[in-house]
Amino acid sequence: MIIMDRAVKTFDKQKALDDLSFAVKEGCIVGIFGTNGAGKSTALKAIAGLLRLDRGDITIDGKRPGLATRGLVTYLPDTDVWYPWMKLSDAMRYMKDIYWDWDEGKAASLLDFFGLQKQAVMQDASKGTRAKMKLLLALSRQAKYLLLDEPFAGIDPFAREQIAQAIVEDFMDEGQTILVTTHEVLEVETMLDDIMFIHEGKLLLQGHVETLKQERHMSLMDLLKEAHEGARI
Ligand SMILES: Nc1ncnc2c1ncn2[C@@H]1O[C@H](COP(=O)(O)OP(=O)(O)OP(=O)(O)O)[C@@H](O)[C@H]1O
């Protein structure tokens, strides 16, 4: 279980996380929504152990983010982190050397599913192809927790839904948990169990997608719009 407890993170005078608390249980897919600058990436980076909170606490299966959780968590950043001159095969070899849970079979299936070439050079690939390469590298680990920061950015709308579906049906191991930030509400809706809506570093809405929709007789998009409107009043 991932527990974020009253997390505060300030950059200069800007509060990116403002007393943010939530818990994510095992084996579910959680969509994290919010406007630009809401604090979504900061929350994922803090869970991944890439930045330190000013206040508050995070535990992943009872452990603080850091070396102890490296094997538990895989993080797909929203930026390109690989050397541009690298071939996809170089990046795959690097991941295999670093992580004991690298799954060669899964990597081969994903290569085929995305229609990627191992010899393709990162900097020569289109934005969408780079997004697929990054997804392959993140999903080929058997880590228990997958943190995906805007995985569909750059991927065309025709492929997004298909990829979201495949992640759940074909490439997600039993008991794996996914936290995914995205602005593509409609494309990911069917893959999600739970949602969170973050605004100015605060959690404004959290719950099970279908339960929220039934209780309030609203689409997911309208639920998020309502949460956003409420924050502006
Ligand atoms: N390294 C940094 N230095 C300074 N400010 C930062 C840094 N990282 C994030 N911020 C600020 O913290 C706030 C939250 O940023 P964050 O990237 O977490 O938002 P986000 O919800 O992921 O936004 P988006 O949807 O645009 O990706 C923003 O005001 C951003 O400018």
The ligand as an SDF file (V2000), in Angstrom:
LIG
                    3D

 31 33  0  0  0  0  0  0  0  0999 V2000
   11.7380   21.6730   -9.9160 N   0  0  0  0  0  0  0  0  0  0  0  0
   10.8470   22.6450   -9.7690 C   0  0  0  0  0  0  0  0  0  0  0  0
   11.2500   23.9020   -9.5000 N   0  0  0  0  0  0  0  0  0  0  0  0
   10.3540   24.9020   -9.3060 C   0  0  0  0  0  0  0  0  0  0  0  0
    9.0140   24.7380   -9.3490 N   0  0  0  0  0  0  0  0  0  0  0  0
    8.5660   23.5070   -9.6020 C   0  0  0  0  0  0  0  0  0  0  0  0
    9.4350   22.3880   -9.8350 C   0  0  0  0  0  0  0  0  0  0  0  0
    8.6860   21.2930  -10.0510 N   0  0  0  0  0  0  0  0  0  0  0  0
    7.4000   21.6840   -9.9860 C   0  0  0  0  0  0  0  0  0  0  0  0
    7.3300   23.0070   -9.7200 N   0  0  0  0  0  0  0  0  0  0  0  0
    6.0910   23.7800   -9.5460 C   0  0  0  0  0  0  0  0  0  0  0  0
    5.2500   23.0360   -8.6850 O   0  0  0  0  0  0  0  0  0  0  0  0
    3.8950   23.1210   -9.1300 C   0  0  0  0  0  0  0  0  0  0  0  0
    3.3620   21.7230   -9.4030 C   0  0  0  0  0  0  0  0  0  0  0  0
    4.0370   21.2000  -10.5350 O   0  0  0  0  0  0  0  0  0  0  0  0
    3.7760   19.7400  -11.1010 P   0  0  0  0  0  0  0  0  0  0  0  0
    4.7530   19.5080  -12.1910 O   0  0  0  0  0  0  0  0  0  0  0  0
    3.7490   18.7600   -9.9860 O   0  0  0  0  0  0  0  0  0  0  0  0
    2.2970   19.9010  -11.6920 O   0  0  0  0  0  0  0  0  0  0  0  0
    1.4470   18.9100  -12.6130 P   0  0  0  0  0  0  0  0  0  0  0  0
    0.1240   18.7470  -11.9490 O   0  0  0  0  0  0  0  0  0  0  0  0
    2.2100   17.6680  -12.8820 O   0  0  0  0  0  0  0  0  0  0  0  0
    1.2670   19.7760  -13.9300 O   0  0  0  0  0  0  0  0  0  0  0  0
    1.1440   19.3700  -15.5010 P   0  0  0  0  0  0  0  0  0  0  0  0
   -0.2270   18.8010  -15.6880 O   0  0  0  0  0  0  0  0  0  0  0  0
    1.3180   20.6690  -16.2010 O   0  0  0  0  0  0  0  0  0  0  0  0
    2.2580   18.3940  -15.7980 O   0  0  0  0  0  0  0  0  0  0  0  0
    3.9040   24.0260  -10.3580 C   0  0  0  0  0  0  0  0  0  0  0  0
    3.5960   25.3490   -9.9350 O   0  0  0  0  0  0  0  0  0  0  0  0
    5.3300   23.9500  -10.8540 C   0  0  0  0  0  0  0  0  0  0  0  0
    5.7130   25.1210  -11.5170 O   0  0  0  0  0  0  0  0  0  0  0  0
  1  2  1  0
  2  3  1  0
  2  7  2  0
  3  4  2  0
  4  5  1  0
  5  6  2  0
  6  7  1  0
  6 10  1  0
  7  8  1  0
  8  9  2  0
  9 10  1  0
 10 11  1  0
 11 12  1  0
 11 30  1  0
 12 13  1  0
 13 14  1  0
 13 28  1  0
 14 15  1  0
 15 16  1  0
 16 17  2  0
 16 18  1  0
 16 19  1  0
 19 20  1  0
 20 21  2  0
 20 22  1  0
 20 23  1  0
 23 24  1  0
 24 25  2  0
 24 26  1  0
 24 27  1  0
 28 29  1  0
 28 30  1  0
 30 31  1  0
M  END
$$$$
